[in-house]
Each structure stands twice: as C-alpha cells, then as structure tokens.
C-alpha cells in the first residue's frame, strides 16, 4: 500500500479555483476605474446580487468569513461569562470569534454520518449561560436547522450559521446562511466561488444589520453618511475594519455569474464519487458520507471514512498515485488551546474524534472531469486491496 514505485497516470489536485478570462477582465475593469478602496460601487452591486440570490434582506461583504463571524459576536454583544455551543469538528475561526469576546466555546458532538452538529447533544449542553448556537454546515450540507432553530426559540438564544462552505446549498429549500439570525460565508480561494480572500455577513434582522454596518466601518456611522442620512460621520460604537477592497468584490462579481454552473458541475462529480464507491462501502472497506434528505448540497467536499489505523497509509498511497487526497480538522477540543486554555481533554467527544481520525477528503473541483473521478475511485479500490 505504500509502494513508492507506483507509476502515476495523472495528477489530480485536491482543489483548483475556477478562473477564466472574464474573472481577469472584471478585475482589470475595476483597476481601470480606480476601484481600489472598500465599500464602493462594486461592493454594493455584489451585496445586492447576494441578497437576491439568497433572499437575505441584508448582506455585507467582509474581508473573510473569520471576520464575518467576529462581526456576528460583536453585534450580538457576546462577552465574558457567555457560552456559545458549536462543533469541535470545525475550522478554528468559529471558536476564536467567541474567545476574542471573552466568551467560552462549548463543544458539542457531531453526527457520525453527516459530520454536522448533533442537535440532541446541543440540547444536553444548554444552560443559563448559553447565548448562541453556532452550527457549521460541513462540506456544504446543511445542519438540521429545523431542530436547532426550535431549540433557539425555546431558550431565547441566537443562531449564527457558519456557512463558510455553504454558498449555493440549502436546507429544506432555504439557502444556508439565511435560516439563523446571522449567516457567514467564505469566498476563500479554496471555496466553490472565490474572491481570493473574502466573506459575507447575512441577516434578515434590520437592527442587527444596522449595528453590523457600523461595527464593520470602524465603529462609525459612515454608511449612514453615504446614504445621506447624516451630514457627517463620527464614532458611535465599537468597531474594526472588516470592509474588503472593491478589487476582490470585482472577482467575486464575475464568479457569481458562474455560481449555478459551478455548483451543478461539482454536485455531479460528488454524485459520481458516491455511486462509484457504493461497492466499497457494501464490502465494509469505507463509509460514505450520509445525506440528510432535507439538505440540498453544493458539492463542496467529498469526504469518506476508513479504518483509522489505515487512514494515513491510504493517504500516502493515493498521493503516490498522483491523487492529492487529505485529512481534515483536528478537533478543536483536543488542540493545545482547547486543552490548555479551555480544559478539554482527548476523549471528551468520542464521535468527533472517531470521525476526525478516520476521514479522508478526495479531490473535488469544477476543473475535474468524470474520468478524473473514475481514476480516483479505481486507485482507491486498488489501494484498499493492498
């Protein structure tokens, strides 16, 4: 399985941005127009497009999804003594957004099939200090938002969706990022559509939106000034600089033109993987990802599970065959910070730890074709026989 003499028939990158001439031209147009700063004409156009696409009443572009999450915590006044329940199987930005406010991330278990936050375990961790639930829509598959929103309504707490991987996906027909009180997108270079770096903050609550635009503009009412609502702008609240350049917005503007096509292509490749790997699951060699019947995926990631004792050797063997497969998150509760600062220990979340130790992500991007998927499936089949 680790034979280094394997001859690779092809090389398949793990991810590859979908870029074409229209993306380059749109950025050049912005340069020629001098659109270099933030919160300009292009930013406003993209925000309007995202609002129309998702149905969110208010959309604010940010410099990253990390900053959108930080903005959410600031807007909701999450602070010392507060707790926010989230999965440990997540990118660190979800937790650092909470920690930066002096609050505590409370890590809950995930579902072993979908890798998404388990509402039943969330319910067990609710207490008087809980201010919010922060679900992460892993791989562009929606969490069980109906159950989470019911919990939130019952206990009077907020829901902030980490929809970093969720553009173009929905749950029960509603776009991810628009179901909770706040949603956060990522347009990082690894996502389905990109701005290189960038994100978005979404909400349907006008009071949340108004405060968010102030905090996003360094704590000033500059946006009100630009709308002609005040004759000068000044410092009115806490804030930071979360506004991206119009250059990045221009790239995202061009990418949005192809969102539907990119999503359709990625979902088709995802489904080809899923069908092609069915026999390996039936033979007990892998576990394919589970699909919630209410979730409409966007094909962001195809992740499967294998025997944890074989996982690293399988990854090595696939890479030797030109396939850039990889693992994913180290659970946050078992990280140095989670253990040393938050008091968690390995073993606290056994399902999360089992998933993290056994998960393999296969290459998936819109530059691949069906033959690439078939090659990956066949090589995995051969490796598992080794």
PENORQUI-V137686 format. One line per field, one symbol per residue. ss: DSSP state (h for helix, s for strand, l for the rest). A space follows every 10 residues. Layout:
ss: ???
This chain:
ss: llllllllll lsllllllll hhhhhhhhhh hhlllllsll hhhhhhhhhh hhhhlllsss ssllhhhhhh hhhhhlllll llssssslll llhhhhhhhl lllsssssls llllllslhh hhhhhlllls sssslslhhh llllhhhhhh hhhhhllsss ssllllllls sllsslllll lssssslsll lllllsllss sssllhhhhh hhhhhhslls lhhhhhllll llllslllll slllshhhhh hhhhhhllhh hhhhhhhhhh hhhhhhlhhh hhllllslll llllssllll lssssllhhh hhhhhhhhhh llsllsllll lhhhlhhhhh lllllllllh hhhhhhhhss sslllllllh hhhhhhhhhh hhhhhl
